[in-house]
Amino acid sequence: MKRKLLFSFFVLFTVFYSNAQVIDIMGQGVHGKVSATLELTNVDNIDHVDAVAVSKGLYATPPFDGVLFDNNNNNDQASVWSAVDEHNSTDNDVSVGYYSRSFNNLTDKDINATINIKDYIHSFYVYVYRDIPDAQYISFSNLKTSFIFHNGSSDPVEYDIPINTAPSARDILVKIPITELDDTERMMVIDIDAGSVSKQIIETTWGAGMDNSFLLGEYVLENVPGDITNVKVSIYSPNPNIGEANGDSFIVGGVIVNVDKVYDGCTLTQGYWKNHSECPRNGKGPERDDTWDLVGDNAELTTFFESNQNYCQVFDTNSGKGGKYYILAHQYMAAELNILNNADPTSIMETFNKATHFLTMYSPSDVDGVKGLEDQCVALGEILDRYNNGRIGPGHCDDVNTISNLLNVDEENSVERNVEIYPNPVTVFGRIHFTPVQSAETTIEVFNILGQKVSVLYNEYTMGGVPVSVDYDTKHMNKGIHFIHIRNGSSTVTKKLSISK
């Protein structure tokens, strides 16, 4: 998480991959206007904002005096002009591109565009990068900006966006910012593929008046398998010269893919994260955990809020000598890393947010000796400690591993090997099919990842060699990893089940 932000210009790369926690996008058509304003919400959780104003110039000369600013941030500085990737454009007198600028230190919720060549600026939009630990989705993107004109089905503009994997199926939302260039009707064809799940969209835009010169296309793919690692998007403007419809021209501002978040992690203590880091250890100790990279570049040397110390220095400060500030700081750092390691934070998110606000407000010297502030540190730290040690939340990793061993998850060591559970992942209704090996009492139980029994699906006497099918529903079970444990007399087997709601 960034602690200090600086102003900088922003240039969209021809191909730019991003793995931010959340990327929002908002925009509007501005053709014919001399200025436009976008009002941001939830400014406190913004990491940075990238603003874009899409333009069309004449005779290969870009428009001038396009300025992007917020009300308190270097308004007099010009924005950066960049040409876009052109596809099958036959008009050499036209140049298309965009003004762009990055705002890394927002002091105002409004981003403004002042356009002095009003006839050639068509849309204005912003990518809002947010740090939201309890967000229900993760964003991935390829922000290649392209001018598309009659490229046809044989030459589409293609995007390949890597995404994370998950233990169960999830929904994927694809967002594409699209800009009109004049008021004639046009058509585009969008193909989206995520493994076995695909969708084709035909967008026909937008008619006279140019009120809709900016379109944010949003397309959902449902139940995408968790092992899919890439989403592929191709876009083309039909070419009438080869017998296709008249697609005409438009600008695509890239692709954002929002993937439903599936928590599959467990928690570890502050001692683990300290020992598995680059904090000074004279080259000795356990291997560094790569989760540290998600904190940021040179993560362990990142300044921790208002402490004037980096993460390593905070970890090395004993709470008995440094003050009760460090009780909270140690548990907060461990919780932050556990959340980044995909351990479900639902049970402590309110506490984590309160702790974030507290640490933003106070330094160790502010807290030391002030009873009310010290008491807050202890109270918040105790809740985060319970999460890190597995007493609340998804469970400590050692406990989860112990449960897995006790339940014989390794089916090669079990007597039963003919169990079928489908579908898996399951959403609402599922079926378990098996053949008992003994004539005996048979039970089917469901355990969560903490080893707690959440349901008994079956408890009857069965005959050896006679197949059994059991239907069940998940309405009383939470989303996530579970274990189906079948006991048939002295024979047992355990299968992993993913519940995706």
ABEGO torsion letter per residue (X at the ends): XBABBBBBBBBBBABBBBBBABBBBBBBBABGBABBBBBBBGAAABABBBBBBBBBBBGGBBBBGBBBBBAABGAABBBBBBBBBBBGBABAABBBBBBBBBBABBABABBBBBBABAAABABBBBBBBBBBAABABBBBBBABBBBBBGAEAABBBBBBBBBBBBABBBBBBBBBBBBBABABBBBBBBBBBBEABBBBBBBBOAEBGGAAABBBBBBBBBGBBAABABBBBBBBBBBAAAGBBBAEBBBBAEBBBBBBBBBABBBBBAAAAAABBABBAGGBEBBBBAAAAAAEBGAAABBBEAAGBBAAAAAABBAAAAEAAAAAAAAAAAAAAAAAAGBBAAAAAAAAAAAAAAAAABBAAAABGBAAAAAAAAAAAAAAAAAAAGABEAEBAAAAAAAAAAAGABAAABABAABBBOBOBBAABBBBBBBBABBBBBBBBBBBAAGBBABBABBBBBBBGBBBBBBBBAAABBBEBBBBBBBBEABBBBBBBBBBX
